[in-house]
């Protein structure tokens, strides 16, 4: 568990469209590009082992721009294959706000970041007092049927609120801008409301009607 004073001012950033990391959640990644292998090697040499996940966005300068808000994860698991690729797990630590990119000689991108405004990301967890699990799972069932997705429903029913909402936010096949909206949700309740809206929108687009108030 990090404290605010433990978080560095500069971190490597990994632009990956559609990949979402949230505080206290885990994101598995397959690292194979040489520049990102170098990024991982350098991150493992630091005490914090943080890598910032951030959504790319279009930029008129030719170099892909970056969204202003991302989430940093600590490398908590990694293994190397015989051909030099890595399988890693990032454990979400805190969201951050981009300040500026740092010029340098590394093949990967780095940025100065601010952690201000995201102090509650460092707490033990969040609760969602208004969460109606039964109605939510019924809506989710229709969404999974429409998308031909499968899951372990027993685990869904038993998972804690934060784990369930954040895992679905990360795993559901939403557009990158929708993933960004889920990342920027200020509270777990707001994220759940955003998630429900996205699911309902998808169902209506598929010819079904469904609204969860």
C-alpha positions as CSV (number, residue, x, y, z in Angstrom):
1,X,0.0,0.0,0.0
2,X,1.4,3.4,-1.0
3,X,1.2,6.6,0.9
4,X,1.0,9.9,-1.0
5,X,4.6,10.8,-0.2
6,X,5.7,7.5,-1.8
7,X,4.5,8.3,-5.3
8,X,7.1,9.6,-7.7
9,X,6.8,12.8,-9.8
10,X,7.9,11.0,-13.0
11,X,6.8,7.6,-14.2
12,X,7.0,5.6,-17.5
13,X,3.7,5.7,-19.4
14,X,2.3,2.8,-21.5
15,X,-0.3,4.0,-24.0
16,X,-2.6,1.1,-24.8
17,X,-5.9,1.7,-26.4
18,X,-8.8,0.0,-24.7
19,X,-6.8,-1.2,-21.7
20,X,-8.2,0.0,-18.4
21,X,-6.5,-0.3,-15.0
22,X,-8.3,0.9,-11.9
23,X,-7.0,1.3,-8.3
24,X,-6.9,-2.0,-6.3
25,X,-7.6,-4.0,-9.5
26,X,-5.2,-6.2,-11.4
27,X,-4.3,-6.0,-15.1
28,X,-2.4,-8.8,-16.9
29,X,-0.2,-7.6,-19.8
30,X,1.9,-9.3,-22.4
31,X,5.1,-7.3,-23.0
32,X,7.0,-8.0,-26.2
33,X,7.9,-4.8,-28.0
34,X,11.6,-3.9,-27.3
35,X,10.8,-0.4,-26.1
36,X,8.3,-1.7,-23.5
37,X,10.7,-4.5,-22.4
38,X,13.2,-1.7,-21.7
39,X,10.4,0.1,-19.8
40,X,9.7,-2.9,-17.7
41,X,13.4,-3.5,-17.0
42,X,13.8,0.1,-15.8
43,X,10.6,0.0,-13.7
44,X,11.9,-3.2,-11.9
45,X,15.0,-1.3,-10.9
46,X,13.0,1.3,-8.9
47,X,11.6,1.0,-5.4
48,X,8.0,1.7,-6.5
49,X,7.9,-0.4,-9.7
50,X,5.1,1.8,-11.1
51,X,4.0,2.0,-14.7
52,X,1.3,4.4,-15.8
53,X,-1.4,3.0,-18.1
54,X,-3.0,5.8,-20.2
55,X,-5.3,5.8,-23.2
56,X,-3.8,7.3,-26.4
57,X,-5.8,9.9,-28.3
58,X,-5.5,11.5,-31.7
59,X,-3.0,14.4,-32.1
60,X,-2.5,16.8,-35.0
61,X,1.3,16.5,-34.5
62,X,1.5,13.0,-35.8
63,X,2.7,11.5,-32.5
64,X,-0.3,10.0,-30.7
65,X,-1.4,12.2,-27.8
66,X,-2.3,10.9,-24.4
67,X,-5.4,11.3,-22.3
68,X,-4.9,13.6,-19.3
69,X,-5.9,11.0,-16.7
70,X,-4.4,7.6,-16.3
71,X,-3.8,5.0,-13.6
72,X,-0.5,3.7,-12.3
73,X,0.1,0.1,-11.4
74,X,2.8,-1.6,-9.5
75,X,4.4,-4.6,-11.1
76,X,3.5,-7.4,-8.7
77,X,4.0,-10.4,-10.9
78,X,6.2,-11.1,-13.9
79,X,7.6,-14.0,-15.8
80,X,9.9,-14.2,-18.8
81,X,9.5,-16.5,-21.7
82,X,12.4,-18.3,-23.4
83,X,12.2,-15.8,-26.3
84,X,12.5,-12.7,-24.1
85,X,8.9,-11.7,-23.8
86,X,7.3,-10.9,-20.4
87,X,3.9,-11.8,-18.8
88,X,3.3,-9.3,-16.1
89,X,0.5,-8.2,-13.7
90,X,0.0,-4.6,-12.7
91,X,-1.8,-3.9,-9.4
92,X,-3.6,-0.6,-9.6
93,X,-2.1,2.0,-7.2
94,X,-3.6,5.4,-8.0
95,X,-4.9,7.5,-10.8
96,X,-2.8,10.5,-11.9
97,X,-3.1,13.6,-14.0
98,X,-0.6,14.2,-16.8
99,X,1.5,17.4,-16.4
100,X,4.0,17.1,-19.2
101,X,5.9,14.5,-21.1
102,X,9.6,14.2,-20.3
103,X,12.1,14.4,-23.1
104,X,15.0,11.9,-22.8
105,X,16.9,9.0,-24.2
106,X,14.5,6.2,-23.2
107,X,12.8,4.4,-26.1
108,X,9.5,4.6,-24.1
109,X,7.5,7.6,-23.0
110,X,7.7,9.2,-19.6
111,X,5.7,11.9,-17.9
112,X,5.7,14.2,-15.0
113,X,2.4,13.5,-13.2
114,X,0.3,14.9,-10.4
115,X,-1.4,12.6,-7.9
116,X,-3.5,15.4,-6.4
117,X,-7.2,14.8,-6.2
118,X,-6.8,11.0,-6.2
119,X,-5.8,10.5,-2.6
120,X,-8.7,8.2,-1.9
121,X,-7.4,5.8,-4.5
122,X,-4.8,4.8,-1.8
123,X,-7.5,3.7,0.7
124,X,-8.3,0.1,1.4
125,X,-11.5,0.1,-0.8
126,X,-14.7,1.7,-1.7
127,X,-18.4,0.8,-1.0
128,X,-21.5,1.5,-3.1
129,X,-24.4,1.9,-0.7
130,X,-26.9,2.2,-3.6
131,X,-25.9,-1.0,-5.3
132,X,-28.8,-3.3,-6.1
133,X,-27.0,-6.5,-7.0
134,X,-29.9,-8.6,-8.1
135,X,-31.2,-6.0,-10.6
136,X,-27.7,-5.3,-11.8
137,X,-26.9,-9.0,-12.4
138,X,-30.2,-9.4,-14.3
139,X,-29.2,-6.6,-16.6
140,X,-25.7,-8.0,-16.9
141,X,-27.1,-11.4,-17.9
142,X,-29.0,-9.9,-20.8
143,X,-25.9,-8.0,-21.9
144,X,-23.7,-11.1,-21.7
145,X,-26.3,-13.1,-23.7
146,X,-26.4,-10.3,-26.4
147,X,-22.6,-10.2,-26.6
148,X,-22.3,-14.0,-26.4
149,X,-20.0,-13.7,-23.3
150,X,-19.7,-16.3,-20.6
151,X,-18.7,-16.0,-16.9
152,X,-18.7,-17.6,-13.5
153,X,-22.0,-16.4,-12.2
154,X,-21.5,-17.9,-8.7
155,X,-18.3,-15.8,-8.4
156,X,-20.2,-12.8,-9.6
157,X,-22.8,-13.2,-6.9
158,X,-20.2,-13.5,-4.2
159,X,-17.7,-10.8,-5.3
160,X,-17.4,-7.7,-3.2
161,X,-19.0,-4.6,-4.8
162,X,-15.8,-2.9,-5.8
163,X,-14.2,-6.0,-7.2
164,X,-17.3,-6.8,-9.3
165,X,-17.8,-3.2,-10.7
166,X,-14.2,-2.6,-11.4
167,X,-13.6,-6.0,-13.0
168,X,-16.6,-5.5,-15.3
169,X,-15.4,-2.0,-16.2
170,X,-12.0,-3.4,-17.2
171,X,-13.2,-6.5,-19.0
172,X,-16.4,-5.5,-20.9
173,X,-15.8,-4.7,-24.6
174,X,-16.5,-1.0,-24.5
175,X,-14.9,1.7,-26.7
176,X,-11.8,3.4,-25.5
177,X,-13.6,6.7,-24.7
178,X,-16.1,4.7,-22.6
179,X,-13.2,3.1,-20.7
180,X,-11.9,6.6,-20.1
181,X,-15.2,7.7,-18.7
182,X,-15.1,4.7,-16.3
183,X,-11.6,5.5,-15.2
184,X,-12.5,9.1,-14.5
185,X,-15.6,8.3,-12.5
186,X,-14.9,10.0,-9.1
187,X,-16.5,7.4,-6.9
188,X,-17.5,3.7,-7.1
189,X,-21.1,4.6,-7.2
190,X,-20.5,6.9,-10.2
191,X,-18.6,4.2,-12.0
192,X,-21.4,1.7,-11.4
193,X,-23.9,4.2,-12.8
194,X,-21.7,4.8,-15.8
195,X,-21.3,1.1,-16.3
196,X,-25.0,0.6,-16.2
197,X,-25.5,3.4,-18.7
198,X,-23.0,1.8,-21.1
199,X,-24.7,-1.6,-20.8
200,X,-28.1,-0.2,-21.4
201,X,-26.9,1.8,-24.4
202,X,-25.4,-1.4,-25.9
203,X,-28.6,-3.3,-25.3
204,X,-30.8,-0.6,-27.0
205,X,-28.4,-0.5,-29.9
206,X,-28.9,-4.3,-30.3
207,X,-32.6,-3.9,-30.5
208,X,-33.4,-4.5,-26.8
209,X,-34.9,-2.1,-24.4
210,X,-33.8,-2.1,-20.8
211,X,-33.4,0.6,-18.2
212,X,-32.1,0.2,-14.6
213,X,-33.0,3.2,-12.6
